[in-house]
């Protein structure tokens, strides 16, 4: 916990005429980005170079998006290439050496990588040669030149650089020669796509006339993306992507619905690094909406708004029963909406809330589970939804504002369920809240409520009809302006720092979107998504509910171990088309898939958010994931109700929507009571818990008769709990 020691009389100014005892300000730097275990920490001139590179990367995107639009294809290529370059500069491919090992291990990797520099530089030079040939009027580059003077040297250098980086262990402040090879290869891939292929040759994509160089560039580019994904997001997405790539060439030999005629290596790879794959919908979103909102989040971080969010939450809810857990729900919802990753949200807010939850009586397991469930819920919190809303808009063509409005009731139900769970457990265990002298003063926090203005401006601008780009830019500018009347004024240095941390934050999401683009490309080029839709229709012929359960398991399975953005993009390509063919509205189908892609972060056995929380709380990772799954149980039920009651997605009249909200909220209350086993101020016996769960399912469903039946069962549960159970206990 980043709590500074109390100093008598040490008041710290928050603004003019506004002070608060430093000991009562609980949150300090909660939204600072954690430094990953494999991130290099440079010093001196090299550090200054990397900082300037990061600032230029963020500023480039802001300039292109608002001032001087760039041709879409070229912009996406530069976007991915910039992330690859920054990623290989910052993130090592192997662990760093410890102090007692000296500064270097496996010196031979440097020599092998130095040799690989030769073909890497040669391949890059050949692009200049090809460009000159095109300027001189050549319509095509001879295949033997592309093959032997560009393709094979590029592949050899990329392969050697990747393998050497796995064994290249150095001090954390040193740069890596193998990674220098990978940087040059990344630039070579982008340069070929920009100045050679992005000419009249681009029209030959997917045909026998496509230049062979694009296949070599795509193979090398895909390998580089997979390697950086391994470094920044782990092996889960890499393994899934490799399975899909293997399917491209193994598919013709597979039986049943998985079989297809097959694609040649050249035909597939001539398309996968285009807008049919890597440069497709996922990169379209990461290069526009996601990068813009990462810059917005970085400006909020630089002005310490995250600290204020958490301190405000403590001031508002800290004194209630089990206060820190309720603070976690509020703060993690606000932070997670902007953050974009469940595990990242856990690390930023959980480092404060989890120790405080343990202090007021929560077990290590429960404290971690509450934080994991709350942080995961931030991904479904409108208006930003951790960038999920923007990807959904890109894939479906549904206006962003319609998606954000539809997300309101599901988000309310999710957070209401988590709140009820937390409150019931606090009652059950007789917990207290935090004392007033342990918390920030709410009156003083309210005097800084203007720090919410950037988010309010964002929401108002979006619903006034401004484009997402313009609204996000206005919100970013307002974050800097509002900081000038706050304790953390943003001058030029802080603004440049915001650009710097935005670049660091964006690397993972950009490369993950690119890796997801590989999978999306495989699905679209092989037609496996359409065949999965046929399978789903066959299942639905027996039962729609069974088809939805099947779709749920596939969405969770595809999302396990993956960041939310990639998980949704993949599941939307595989599962959502089948649901639409069942007759489900596209918005409902995509929300169904999106929810389960999100909650895969708290679904055992691979629950990234739960594992991150367990690392902070000190509890067992698997037991924490099971507990967080239980706390977030509403998220596994509400999506099924979209199918039966579209009013939960704001589709209907106001009366119908209001009734759906009230009955569904009552339903998640009953569900929470039944799952946790606390009802009507006492522990609920098993029969009462069963009645509560059944009543919850009936009221969430939304029909008039089911609502009445649910209320009837709830009244029966109250009667048994208040009258029958005490009488049996007395007898």
Number of C-alpha atoms within 10 A of each C-alpha: 15 12 13 13 8 12 10 9 8 12 14 14 13 18 15 9 6 14 13 17 18 20 19 19 23 24 25 18 16 26 25 17 17 11 10 10 12 16 20 22 15 18 13 8 9 14 14 12 13 17 20 14 17 23 21 17 22 24 18 14 20 19 12 14 19 11 9 10 11 12 9 12 17 16 20 24 21 20 24 24 25 23 24 27 21 19 25 27 19 20 22 27 25 15 17 22 16 13 8 6 11 10 15 14 15 12 12 12 21 19 14 15 26 16 15 25 24 14 22 28 17 16 27 23 14 18 22 15 11 21 18 14 15 16 9 9 8 12 12 17 17 13 13 12 14 21 17 13 19 25 25 19 24 32 21 14 27 30 18 19 30 20 15 26 24 15 18 26 24 23 19 20 16 17 19 25 21 31 25 20 29 33 24 20 31 27 19 26 28 25 22 22 24 18 16 24 22 14 13 10 16 17 12 14 20 18 13 12 12 20 23 21 28 28 22 24 28 23 23 25 27 19 17 26 27 23 24 27 26 18 20 21 18 15 16 17 25 21 13 18 21 15 13 21 18 12 21 23 17 16 20 14 13 11 9 8 13 17 18 20 10 16 16 11 13 20 19 23 23 26 25 28 26 23 18 19 25 30 28 23 23 30 27 24 25 27 24 20 19 27 24 25 26 29 26 27 27 29 28 26 22 26 26 24 24 25 22 23 24 27 25 28 24 32 26 21 23 26 19 19 21 29 27 31 34 29 29 32 26 23 29 32 26 24 28 28 27 27 27 28 25 33 25 22 33 32 23 22 27 31 20 22 31 29 18 22 28 19 15 19 17 23 15 21 25 26 32 37 33 34 36 37 34 33 37 34 29 31 33 32 27 26 23 25 24 28 26 28 27 28 24 25 19 16 16 14 11 15 13 22 20 15 22 22 15 21 21 17 21 26 20 16 24 26 24 19 26 28 23 20 26 26 20 23 20 21 16 16 11 12 17 16 19 22 11 13 10 15 21 24 19 16 11 16 21 13 12 17 12 14 23 15 14 23 20 13 18 23 19 14 18 20 17 11 11 14 13 20 18 17 19 25 20 17 26 24 13 21 27 23 15 18 21 14 16 18 16 17 17 23 14 9 8 16 17 21 20 25 26 23 23 27 27 22 20 24 23 20 25 28 30 30 30 28 30 29 29 28 27 28 28 24 23 16 20 22 15 22 23 19 19 17 20 17 15 23 18 14 16 17 12 10 12 17 13 14 20 23 13 15 22 22 14 17 28 25 18 24 31 25 23 28 28 29 31 28 28 30 26 26 26 27 21 27 27 27 21 24 26 16 16 20 10 16 14 17 21 23 24 24 25 26 28 28 23 28 31 30 28 28 33 32 29 21 15 21 27 27 34 35 26 23 33 28 16 18 26 13 19 16 24 18 19 31 31 18 24 32 25 22 27 26 23 23 26 17 16 22 23 18 19 24 20 13 21 20 23 30 24 22 15 14 9 11 10 17 19 16 17 27 22 14 23 27 22 23 30 31 23 29 29 31 25 25 17 20 21 22 23 12 11 13 17 23 15 11 12 25 24 17 20 32 22 19 29 28 21 23 28 32 26 27 17 14 12 16 24 16 16 27 21 13 20 23 15 16 23 18 14 17 22 15 11 13 15 11 11 8 7 7 6
